[in-house]
Structures are given as C-alpha cells and as structure tokens.
Amino acid sequence: MQRQRKLGFRSRRSHLLAQHVTFTPNSPGEGTGGGPTGLGTLCVSGYVRGRPLKVDRLVHISGHGDFQLSQIDAPTDPLPLNLTTARPAKPGKGGDVDMMDGGEDEAPARVLMKADPSCRESLQTEAEVDPMDGEQTWPTESELLEAEEARKTKRVMKVPKGTSDYQATWIVDEDEEENGELDEESSEDDDDNDDMLDEAMYGDDEDINSQDAGSGSEEEAEEEEEEEEVCSTERAGADQRYDDNMDEAAEEEGLKRYREARANEMFPDEVDTPLDAAARIRFQRYRGLKSFRSSPWDAMENLPLNYSRIFQFQSFERTRHRILAEAAAEEEGAMVGWYVTLHITDVPFSVMESVQSGRPLMLVSLLPHEQKMSVMHLLVRRHPSNTEPIKSKEELVFHCGFRRFRASPIFSQHTSADKHKMERFLRPDAPTVVSVYAPITFPPAGVLLFKQRSDGIQDLVATGSLLSCDTQRIVLKRIVLSGHPFKINRRSAVVRYMFFNRDDIMWFKPVELRTKWGRRGHIKEPLGTHGHMKCVFDNQLRSQDTVMMNLYKRVYPRWTYDPYVPLPLPWVKSETTVEMDDLDME
C-alpha cells in the first residue's frame, strides 16, 4: 500500500482551509474606516489540520500577509463523524468548553479561547533602528586590553620589498567604505560600455556584409528585381502577422542578457580598467586576498544600513530545534480535527474580494519569530525547462513553503568555506545558494522560483529547499584585472594594459598577481607614467600568457521584499496561424 508523503513545513504547523468566510468592517473608532476599502474582522471557519492551533500565534494568509487572532469560536460541526456522541473539549485560555455535534441551528457558536494581549505575538517585522548606534564612543578597559594583546601577538608575514606597514595591513584587512549604489552604477556603466562595443562590432559586420552583397553585376540585379518584388509582396502578409506577436523591447533585453552571460562564461569576472577614471577610485571598495580560503574577513565590518532593520540568532540551529520541539509537544489550543471559527483582526477587504472571486483561502499558523525579517539562504538548482539567463539581483517570485513574495536575490556558490564567491548568473550545471531579505522560516521547506513576464505569466526558473538563516554568511564579488606581458626577461616581465597611470600601480602594488598558466608574482616597480610596470614571478612567463589581479568586496541583497504578489495568469500557448498561400514553397 502506498502512503502519502508528509510535507515537513505543513505537518509542523497548524493550518486551515476556509469552509465559510464572513467580513465585518471596523467601526470608525476601531479601524481606518468602515467602508469596503478599510480594515475589518475576517471570520474564517474550517477544520484544524497539522498541529493544535493557538490563539496567541499569528496566522499567515498566502498572498496577503500576517495577521493577529482575537478569539477562536467553537461552532457546531456541519459534517460530524459521530451523530450520537459528544466531542470532548480541551481546556483553553477561555476556560472549559463543551463542543457538541449537530447542525448549525441546534446550538450557537461558543467562545473557545480569547487572545491575551500580554502574550500575543507582535506584528513587528523589522527591528527598531537607533541612529545613535553608529556613533563612536570612548573604548572601554576590556577593549583597550584586547587591542594591547592583539598588538603583542602581531602576525609576521612576507611582503614585497619596499612595502610599508600600512600597505601590508591593507592586503588582508583594510577598512573600506560600503556604498552599494555607487558600485551598482559603476558596474552598470561597465556593462553599458561592453554592450556598446558589441553593438559597434556587430554593426561593422553588417556593413561589410552589405558591401559584399552590393558588389554583384548590374545585369543580374535587373533580372532579379522583378522576382524580388513578387516575393516581397507574397511574404509581406506572413511577416506582418509574425512581427505583430513579437515584443521588440523584450527581444533587445534578452539579447543583452545573452551577451552578458556569454561574456561571463568565456572571461569569468574580468573587467576593463577605465581610461577616464583612476582605478584606485573606481575599485576603492575592493581588496586583495592572499588566499580566498584562508585569508580572514570580518563578518561584522562595514555592514549596510539594512542590517539594522533585520533580526539575527546567536545559533539558528539551536533555536530551530527548540521551537520545533515545543511545537511538536504542544497540547493546548484548538486540536486537530476540530471545526472552529477564527476571528482575524485588521484584515483588508481585498482578502474578502479574493474569496468572493472563487479563490481558496488558506491560513497557516506561524511559529515564533517567523514574522521577523532576516537574511534567508535557499539552495536551488536551475530547472531544465528554463534556458534564459537569470542575472543576480534580478526580481523573481518566490514560493517558499507557505509564503509567496517578490524579491531581488544574489547568487553564490554552495561551499563549506567561510567565504563564498558570488555568481553573476544562475548556473545551470551546479546547485546555487540564493540569498534574499525575507521573513524567517524554519526549515524544512520547499522552494520554487518564478520569473514573471510582462503579460503576467510566470515561468519556472529553479527548484530547491530552504537552507538556513544566517546574517554572517560572507558573499564576495570578484573582479579580475588583466594585463599583457610586454617584455619578458627570465622571471621578470614588463606588463601593460592593467593600469594606465603610476599612482594606480603604487596603490595596488601589495596585491598578488597570477597568470592563466599558474604563475604567481608581485609588482616590483612602475615604469614611466603610462601604466607600464615591472613584475617578478616565480618562474618564466610565456609570451601568450595573461597576467591577472583578483580583487574582492562583500555584497548584499537588495531590499525589495514585497509580500503582495498576485496569482499568476494561466499559461497559454501562443500560436500564429499562417495561411498556406502566404508561404513560399520552394
């Protein structure tokens, strides 16, 4: 006999499918208004499933948000299993209640339990931001002692000759200013420049092709002119109907993403050093790492302002085990199988409009802390049906367990190290970690990622599961500056095209160099004032080798969380009917 597999997120939480729904608008003194567009109390009747339902817990309505309960009633069960025996009652916070089976008209609904304002879960989703937290104060005695011990136990490391103490410290641990907006604008400018170069290159190819096509003899052109006129009139109707169903803006956007994904695949993370700006200014928030695996990176330095709005755990796994164990041992509240009526306060009228349109209404009781915002990490794998490039920080629709929301995530590699490299695009051949600002959800829970089209239809992008909630997970964006060996003399070489002025070379002098053929080295000194530099490597270079410099900075998701996501439109296959007379059969 085949048994139904239980869903972890559903069996550990109380949920209810609405059987009967009523809406009562708030009076002018209770809510924002008594009209149909204001808030009101939603009474939802149904059978309790999963775990016992407590009145002090928050409930989540998919697609509408989180709400509080005021009380739970015990109406008469419309579909009793036993018509002769009474159903035993469980003691609640409202006292002992006898729940009898029978028709709705035989006995009125009784109050099973009421919410206690002092014990009820709060609707607060974000932490209170104190602007004085960032103010600098005089260090305490313990901080002074720690600084003194750190100075005594100073680590000794090998650095290139002529490197100052400041430059040596800068190699692995230099404070840098975090300003995501400037970096996003500059990175977008680099992408625009690459696109302009691609367009210019493709434009030159088209001009060459047009010149080759026009080099034919004049006699052949006169003979084919009449045939071309006939063919153009026959194909005009079919081409016009085909073009009517094409979105030119979407085609241009898709071509741009395809070119970016192809360039990233051929030259991973490589960027061009700007000619009109100093590299030390353009890449001032990046730093070099001696080793991506072992070099230190403080997870608490230079955090963005959005981190003051979220919540974090000292140990997420310990908190998760404790809360799930308490939920499994819960014996108070409305028990599983009872027919109850939930009074949900301050609900917008749009929820009732959704029910009146014929859509089902599903309620899920939240566990403690599940209404608070944090940084959630999802482990997904790209779906085989999706072939379009999905760029990092692109807006996607998430179905995470019982929640549905819209956000702009970042992608990173799934490794066991303390630092993780950011992926610019969702990889089709390996699992990827998706990081996003979202409400806390305790795993296990399934995840579906969709991309919404301009016409409202959603395409499945990736599937996976919830990984963890960790605000200290370090995701590093890597850029690669490349140069060309100009003159090679045994272990030393003159490199150009990586920088274009002397000051940039002196600024990035402490950062280690590497080549595509596995050589390692460092900058010895600049030559002239136009960006040439003398470099020393551990072995002789080859003339076809490329010198590269890796720079890193920490990146964070964008705060674009939106819980109000409309349901996707039904997928319709677009077919274009073309008459046989319009086709040119050859």
Secondary structure, DSSP 8 states (H G I E B T S, - for coil): -------HHHHTS-EEE-SEEEEEE--TTTSS-SSTTSEEEEEEEEEEESS-B-TTS-EEETTTEEEEEEEEEE---SS-S-SSS-B----BTTB---B--S-TTTS--EEEEE--TTTS-----S----GGGGS-----HHHHHHHHHHHHT-------TT--HHHHHHHH-------HHHHHHHHHHHHHHHHHHHHHHHHHHHHHHHHHHTTS-HHHHHHHHHHHHHHHHHHHHHHHHHHHT--HHHHHHHHHHHHHHHHHHHSTTEE---SSS-HHHHTTT-B--S-TTTS---TTSS--GGGGSS---S-HHHHHHHHHHHHHT---SB-TT-EEEEEEEEEEHHHHHHHHTT---EEEE--TTTTSEEEEEEEEEE-TT--S--BTT--EEEEETTEEEEEE-EEEE--SSSEEEEESB--SSS-EEEEEEEE---S--EEEEEEE-TTS-EEEEEEEEEEEE-TT-EEEEEEEEEEEEEEEETTEEEEESS-SSHHHHHHTTTS-EEETTS-EEEEEEEETTTTEEEEEESS---TT--EEEEEEEE---EEEEE-----------------GGGS---
